Amino acid sequence: MGLVRSAVAFLGCFAFGAVLVGRPEAVAAQSRPPTLFSVPPAQADARPLAVNRHARRARTLRARVSALDGATASSSVLLNLFDDAAFTARRTSIERRGANNYTWHGRLAEDRDGQATFVVNGTVMMGTVFAHGRTFEIASTASGLHEIREIDPASFPTDDPPTPPADLPPAADSALPPVTPDATAQIDVLIVWTPAARVAVGSTTAMQNLATLAVANANTAYANSHIAAQLRLVYSGELSFTEATGNIAGDLTKLAGNGDGALDSVHTLRNQYGADVVSLIGTGYTEGSGACGIGYLMTTVSTSFASSAFNVVDQACAAGNLSLAHEIGHNEGLHHDPANASGQGAYAYAYGYQDPGGAFRTVMSYGMSTRIPYFSNPTIMYGGKPTGVANAQDNARALNNTAATVAAFHAAAGPACSYTVTPLSLPLAAAGGSSTITVTAQSGCAWTVSNPAAWITTGTASGTGTGSFSVSAGANGPSARSATLTVAGRSVAVSQAALPCSYTVVPSSTVIAAAGGAIDITVTTPSSACGWTTSIGGSWLAASVASSSGTGVVTVTAIANNGPQRSGTVTIASHTVTLVEQAPAGLPSPPTGLRFVPQ
């Protein structure tokens, strides 16, 4: 549910169509702003990007995240993306969620319409830069560096035609009045993602950043277009679901369905967090379905549409291509540009806009040009050109009329639950053992534990409110190992040092009767990963096992002895066992120093 609140503070942080300028002395002091990126040693300036087909070019750089959050409110930073794409961004606002966890917004000095947004969580950063009709993405890599991409807008597939909701009940409630000019409708959004999407993006933290960035870019588009609405991300997290990459429409049906066993937990979360709109971020849809996203289209403005306020988005399109904003736009009653729309949205003018010269397209529009963070609005200019057509292509007007209704889709759940997880780094003893993780949360706030590692055992899979649970592991092998648990949406790094292999072999010696026979030699080692081999010293001996790992038994067989007493050896895991076979009766046997043990 979205509460209607004052919009003055938020809108005041944007100077639409102009570069923000601070005090003259502040500008002079920051004439040489710090650079956000540096080139790692032996790193080429640019390289082809094979893994992301939506990039025209890319390069990997080291980010100086402190440049974003180390100065005054009017601070600037140099975004040195490529040699021919460097921009000075002046911070306009910052939204803090915790220590080293924030969203940074800025305007570009070189482009009055240019904007930059960065989401930072610890050392992991994700961002988008819109400049001179081009879009750049910044994403973290597994090595701790960041990849800069200039995306190719023509490479993205379309967002699927909006789907009319099935079995939608008649509009029992009339539309709420439009939001007043001095207020903003708060639309609460819940975002879930699939394990495959997390793997594609890189980590749980990176996935959280993507969800936050996609929402931030939608809010930027609302503010740019003078739309009196803002999205509030009330929950984001992973769920167990495998995408049908060739059937994005089918996954939308599963997401919206309740009681079919597919994604029913989403509806529990929606009720818990009071979300007006629900989004699923998956991966593989751009190839399998040829679509960036799909969402149900509200054509009759009514709170009865709440049961259909669902959408699905591919992770590759969610933020930089503005597909999350696009699909939520369908839930809000907005349609594509007229040339690519079948039917109409909530109003006859609720269409997106393409610049006739191909310079840009707005959030809800199809086309090959760059999608800009603006909804169609004939009164707003971009690059000196209008972004809509009066009474024909005006998504902003439509959304200003529907926003209060969308914000009333679901009753507010009160303040969103907050979680503290300690510790976030958990080393376990190499020999095995357990430790404890504590979750601190408000009463009634549910949380889950996601454990991808077979070698880790957790004491619980879920909980409510403040609670603790154990994390344990058995003895490790000769190689260190690590895994990441997701606890209440937070990443917990679990590590276990290597356990050097040691071996105990018993007995160390024995006597075998002249008739021959078999004896068992036991090998004990702390880990199943510790390997060992067996070698025989004596042609009259044979071993049942040539090599193995972990604790085990080797059966050694001796053939009958027809001559004098003899001795041989069996070497297991570098431990030598001496075997003495006695002479047959009638032949003298010299003292062995060994006690005869009948076999």
N, C-alpha and C positions, 0 to 999 in steps of 0.2 A: 504494500500500500504506500502511496506517496502522500506525504503531508504537504500542504501548500505553505510555502515559506517565503520570506522576503528574498527578492532577487537582486537587490541593490548591491550587496557586497560582492556577489559573484561577478555580475556584469561589469562592475567597476574595475575588475582586474584585467579586462581586455580593452584595448584602444582600437576599435574596429577601423580597418583601412588606414591605420597610421602606425608608425614606429613609436614606441614609448621612449620618452627622453627623460632622464633624471636631471638632477641639479648639475649645472655646468661644471662645478668642481669635481663632482663624482664622475662625470663623463671623462674629464681630463685625466683623472686618476686611473681610469680603466681604459685608456687609449690602447693599451696592449693587453687584452684579456688573455687569461690562461687558455691553453689548448686542451681540448677534451681527449685527444688521442695522440699516441706516439707509435712509431713504427718499431716493432720488435726487431732484434738483431737478425740479419740475413733474411728479412721479410721483404718480398717484392712489393712494389707499390700497388699493383693490381694483378689479379689472376682470374682465369675463367672459373666459374662456379658450376661444377657438374651436378651437385646435389640439389640445386634450387633452380628449376627451369623458369622461374618468374623473375630472375635477375638479369639485367643487361650486363652488369659487371659487379665484381665484389673484391674486397681485400680484407685481410685480417689485421687488426690493430690492437694495441694495448690501451685500455680506457683509464683515464685519471678521474675516477668518479668524484673525488674530493673537489674537483673544479666546479661541480654543480651545486655543492652544498657547503662551500667554505667561505662565502662572502656575504655581502649585505643584500638587502631585498632588491636593489637595483643592479645587482652584479651581472656581468656579461661573460660569455665563454665563446671561444672560437671553435666551431664545429668543422674541423679539418677532415672532411669525409674523403675527398679525392683531391688531386692536384688542381683540377678545374672545378671543384665544388667545395668551397670553404665559405662558411657563413658565420657572422657574428650574431649570436642569439642573446637577447637581453631577457632575463627572467621576469615574468609577469606575475607568477604565483607559484606556490609550492604547497602540496597537500601532504601532511606528515601522518603516518600511521604508527610509527615507532622509531626506535633508534636505527638509523641507516635504512629506513624503509619509507619511501616517499615518492610522489609524482611531481615532476618539474615541468612547468610550462614556460615557453618563451616565444618572443617575436624576433624576426630576422631583420637586421639593419639593411641588408641588401635587397630585400623584397618586402614591400609594405604589406603584402598578403601572405608572406611566408610565416610558417609556424613550426615549432619543434616541441615535442613532448617526450620525456624520458621517465621510465618507471625504474626505480632502484630498490633492490632488496639485498642488503649486504654488499657483496662484490658483483652481484649479477645484475646487469642492466639490459633493458630493452627500450627501444625508442623508434619514433618516426619523425622525419623532417619533410615538410612540404615546402618546396622552393622553386620559383620560376617554372611552374607547370611540371615539375618532376617530383617524384616521391622516393625517399631513401628510408631504408629500414636498418636498425641496429639490433643485433641479436648476439647473445652470449654463446661461446663455444665450450666444448668439454675441457679444453686446455686452459680455461680461465681468461682467454682473450675475447675480443668481440669482433664480429663480422659485419662489415658495412656493405650494404647492397643498394644499388640503384635498381628499382624494380621496373619491369616492363609491363605497363598497363595492358597492352594488347595480348599478353601471354595468359592472362587470367580468363577462365571460362566465365560465362554469365552466372549470375545468381538465378537459380531456377525460377520459372514463373511462380508467383505466389499461389499457394494451394488454398482453395476454399475449404473451411473446416467441415468435417463430416458430422452429421447429426447435431448441428448447432441448435440449441433450443431457441424458440422465438424470442425476440428482444423483449424481455419482461421489464427492463428498466430503461428509462429514457436517458439520453446523454446528459452528462453534467454540464453546467455552463462553462464557457471558455475561461481559462485562467486570466485573472485581472492583470493589467500591465505591471503592477508593482509586486507581483508574486511569481513564484516558480513552482510548478508541479514536480514533486519528487516521485520518480518511478523506480520502484525497487526491483532489481534484477538478480536472478540466481543463475550462475554459470557452472555447469559440470563438464568434465572432459573425460575422454577415454584413456586407458593406458597407452594405446598406440599413439595418441596425440602427444602425450607426455614424452614418449620415447623420441618422436619426431622433433619436438621442440628442444629436448635436451635434459630436462630435470623438472622436478616438482616446482622448484622456485622459479624457473624460467616460465613454466606454465601459469603459475600465479601471476607473474609479470605480464604475460600475454593477455590474460583475462582483464587485468587492471588497465592495461594500455588500450585495449579495444573499447572499453567503457569510457576511458578518458578521451579518446578520439571522437567518440559519439557525442560526448558533452561539449567538446570543442566545436563540432559541427552545429550543435544546437545554439551555442553562444554566438558563433559567427553569423548565423542566420536569423538572429533575434527571435529564437523560439524560447518560450517561457517554460522550459522543462529541463530537468537534469536526471540522469540515471544515477542510482546509488547501488553499488555492488554489495549486497547483503550477505552473500555466501559464494565461495568458489571452491571446488574440490573435485577429486577424481572419483569415478564410480566404475564398477566392473561391468563393462559392456564392450562388445566387439562390433565395430561398424560393418554394415553391409555396404561397402564402398561403391558398389554398382547400383545401389538403390537408396539414395538419400531421402527420397519421399517416404520410403518404407520406414526409415529410422525416425523421421518426423512423426509418423503415425505411432510408433512405439513410444516415443518420448511423451506425446500427449495422452496416450492411453493409460488408464489406471485400472488395475485389476487383472491385466493380462500376464503379469509375471515378468515382463520385459524390463521396464524401468520404473516400477512402482515406487521405489525408494525416493525418486525425484519428487513425487507428490508429497511424501512425508516431509522432506526438506522444505518444500515450498510452503507448506502450512506452518512449519516451525519458524521459518524466517520471514514469512509474510511477503513473499515475492509476487510482484504483479506480472512479471514476464520471466520465462525460463528459456535459457539457451544451452544447447549441447555443442561442444567443440570436439570434432573428430578429425580424422586425417584420411587421405586417399580419395576423397570425393572428387577432387579436381580431375583426377585421372579416371576413376571408376565410373562416376556419374556425369562427368563433364560439367560440374557445377561447383560454385563457391559456397552456396548456401541455399536454404529454402525456409519459408515461414508461412504461417497462415495469414491471410489477408482479412482484416476487419473492414467490411463494406457497410455495415450498419453500426453506428456508434452506440454502444450499449455495454454496460458492465457484464452482461450475460456472455460476452465474448471471452471472459476470463478463462474459461475452460479450453480455449484454443490459442491462448497467448504463449505459443511455443515456436521455437525456430532451431535450425541446425546449421552450423557453419564449419567450414574447413579451416584448420589452424593456419594454413598458408595464406588465407585471405582475410582473417578476422580483423587485424589491426591496420596494416598498411593499405590494404584494398578497401577498408571500411565496410567489410561485409557484415560484421556484427551489427553496426549501426543500420545498415541496409535492411537486414532481416527483421530487426526489432521495429524498423520503420513500417514494414508490412503489418506487424501486430498492432501498430498504432494507426492503421488506416491509410498508409501512403502507398502509392503505386509507382511503377516505372515511368519513364518518359513516354509520351503518347505513341511514338512509333513502335515501342516495344511493350505495350500494355494491352492486355485483353480485358475488356470491361473497364470499370473504374473502381477507385478506392472508396474511402468514406465520403468524398465529395467530388463534384465534377471537375474541380480544379486541383485535386490532390495528386498531381503528376510531377515527376522529376523533369530535369531540363538538360539538354545537350547544347553547348555553344554551337551555332550554325557553322562557324569556321573551324570547328574541331579543336579549339584551344583547351577545353575542359568539359567535364560532365559532373553533375552534382551527385550526391550520395545515392539517390534512388535510380539513377539512370544507367542504361547500357551504353556500349560504345567502345571505341578503341583508344580514346584520348584519356588523359589522366583524370582519375576520380578525385575531386577536391573535397576537403572537409566542410562542405556547405550543402544545405538542403535548398531546393529551388525557392527563390524569393525575388520577385521582380524589383523590389526596392533596394536590394543589396548588390553591390558591384564586386567583381573579382577581375583583376587585371584591366580595370576600366570598362568592363562589359557587364551587363545585367545577368543575374543568375536565375531568372525566371520570366514568366509572361503573366501579366495581370489577368486574373479571372480564368486562367487556363493551366498554368504550370506554377503552382505555388504550394509546395509541400509545407513550408513554414506556416502559412495561414491555416492549413488543414490541421497540422499538429498542435498549433495553439488552441484549436477548437477541440481536439480529442484528448489532449494531455491529461486534463483533470479526470476524465473517464478512465483512461488507462491507469492512472495513479490510484484509482479506487477499485481495481480488479480484485485486490486481496486486502483483507484487514491487516493493519500494521501489527507486527509482532513485538513492538516496543524496541528498545535499543538492541542492536545486533549483538549476538553473543561474541565475547572476546575470549581468546585462549592464550595461555602462557604454558609453554612446554619446557621442562628442564630435566636433564641437560639436553642440549642440542648436539652434543658430541659424546659418544658413549664407547669407551674402549673396554673390551672384555679380555680376561686373562687367556693367555695362549693355551693353558692347560684346561680351559673350560671354566664355566661359572655363570653367575647371573648378576644383574644389576637392576636398578629401578628407574623408571621414568614417571614423572609426576605431571599431570595436567591440571591446571588451575582455570576454572571457568565458573560462570554464574550457575546457580541452581537451575536444573532443567535443560541446560545447554548440552546437546548430544555431540559426541565426537567418535571418530573411528580410528582404527589402526590398520594401516596397509603394510603388509610385510611381504616383499617379493623374494626373500632369500630363504631357501630350504634349510640352511644351517642355523637359522635363528628361530627361536621359539618365543612367542609373546604370551603373556599371561591372560590377555584378553584381546578381543577384536573390536570392542566398542565400549563406551561408557557414557555417563551423564554427569554434568557438574564436575566438581573437583575430585580427582581420584588418582591412584597410582597403580602401576602394573609392572610385572617383572619381564625382563628380557634376558634370555639365556642362550648359551651355545655350548656344545660339547668341545672336547679337545680338538685343537686345530692340527693341521699337518705342517709340512715344511715350508709352506708359502703363506704369507700374510693375506688376509682377505677383508673385504669391506662391503657394506651394503647400506642403503638408505631406507629407513622407515618413514612413512608419512603418518604423523600423529596429529589429529585435530588440524589438518591442513599444513602442518609445519614439517620440515625435513629434519630428521634426526640421523646423523651419521654414526653408524655402528662399525667398529673396527675390531679386528682380532689379530694380534701379532703371530708370527710364525712360531711353531713349536718344534725345536730341533728334534730330529728322530733319535731315539735311543732304543736299544734292544737288550732283552734278557733271554738267554738261551739256556734251557735246563733239560737234561743233566749236562754237566760239562764233560763227563766221562762215564763209561759203563763197561761191564764184562758180559760177553755173550757166550753161551754154552757152545761146545763143539758141534752140536747138531744144527747150529744156525738158528735163525728166527728173526723176529721183527721187534724193534723198539720204537717208541714215540718220543720225539724231541719237540718240546714246546717253545715257540717263539712269542715273546710278549713285547708289544710296542704301543706307544700311547695313541697312535692315530692310524686309521685305515689307509691314510695316504703315504705312510712310511713303507717303502718297498724293500725287499731283500731277496737274495739269491742263495741257492744251495750248490755246493760243489763237493764231489766225492774224492777221497784219497784212498784208493784200494779197489782193485778190480772185482773183489768178492762182495762188494757193497753196492746197494742200489737205493735211491731216494725217491719217494713218492711225489715230491714237489721240487721243480727246478727253480721256480721263482714265484713270489707272491707279494702281498702287502698286508699290513695290519697284523694283528695277532693271529697265529695259526699253529698247526701241528705238521711236522714232517715225519713220516714213517720211514725208517731205514731198515732194509732187509739184508741179512747176511746169509750167504749160502753155507752149507755144512763144511766143516774143516776136516780134512783127512790127513793133515800133516802137523808140524809143530805149531805151537801157539803163534798167533800173528796179530798185528795191530794195524789199524787204519784210522782215517779221520773223516769227519763230515764238517764242513765249514758253512755256517749259516749266519748271514748278516755280519760277516767278519769275525764271528765267534767260532773257534775250533772245538769240536767235541771229539775226544779220543775214544775209540772202540777197540777193545781187546777180545779176540775170539780164542777160547781155550783149545788146547790140543785134545784129541780123542783119548779115551781111556787107554792106558798102557804106554802112552808117550808122556815123558816128563814135561811139566810146564814150569818154566822159571817163575820166580815170584814177580808179581805185577805191581804190587803196592796198591792193588785195587781190591775192594771187597766184592765178591761174587754176588750178584743179585739175580736169582732165577728169573727167567723170562717166560 
